[in-house]
Amino acid sequence: MSNPLLSEISKGANLSHAETVDKSKPVIESGVTLKKNEHGALLTEVTKGAELKHTETVDKSAPVIDKDAHIKPSNHANLLGEIKSKGTN
């Protein structure tokens, strides 16, 4: 029992040549000049490090709560019970 797909694959295919236009290269406008990058010098400068000065900061990100504010204890069990009883009506 021969597999028709395998026999067709083993025959191969007659392919014709296709011309392509490669547009993957970047387009550089006229008048633009390219310079050599200086990554080596930049990395040397970065590895030398820099002298940093200590600066005092004032952190104002904490929330401001009024001194007269009082927080009541939560009673979630009663609240959930009330929600459930209202949902069944």
N, C-alpha and C positions, 0 to 999 in steps of 0.2 A: 504494500500500500504506500504509494508515494504522496508526498505533500505537494500540492500544486504551487503553493506560495514559495516553498524552498526551491523548487525547480525553476520558477520564474526569477528568483533572486540569483541563482547560480548562472543563469543566462547572461545577466548583466543588463545594462541599458545603454542605448546609443544617445549620448548627450552632445549637444552642440555647444560651441564656445560662446561665451557671453562677455561682452565688453562692459566694463564698469568704470565709473568716474569716482575716484576717491576724494571725498570732500571733508575728510577728517582732519586735515592739516589746518592749523589756525590761520586766519586771514589777517595779515598785518597791513594796515593802511599805509599809503605812501606818506613820506615825511616823518614817520616814526622811526626812531633809532633805538636799537637794543643795546644795553650796556651789560658788561660782565657782572654777575652777582658777586657780592662780597660776603658770602655766608661764613667763610673761614674767619675773616676779621671780626665779624659780628659775634661768632661763637667764642672767639678768644676774649673779646671784651666782656661777654656775659659770664664766662668762667672766672674772670678776675674778681667779680663781685662788686658791690657798692657799699659805701659807708652810709648807714641809715641813722637818722636822728630819732630819738625817743620822743613821742608826742603824747600828751595827756588827752584822753577823749572823755566826753561826757555822754554816757549811754542814756538816752531818753526813750528807749523803746519799750520800757515797762509800762503797763497800763496805769493810769492815775485813777485811784478809787477814793471817793469822797470819804472823809473820816467819819461822817455821820451815817454812812451806808451800813445796813445790817443784812446779813444773809440768813434767810430762814432755812431750816433743815427741809430737805425735799421728802415728799411722801409719795414715791413713785407707785407703790402698791395700790393706794387709793385712786390715784390718777389713772392707772391702767385699768383698774376695775371699772371706773366710771366710763372710760372709752369703750370697753368691751360691752357694758350694759347698754350704752347708747347705740352701738353698732348692731345689736340684735333686734332692735325695734323696727 
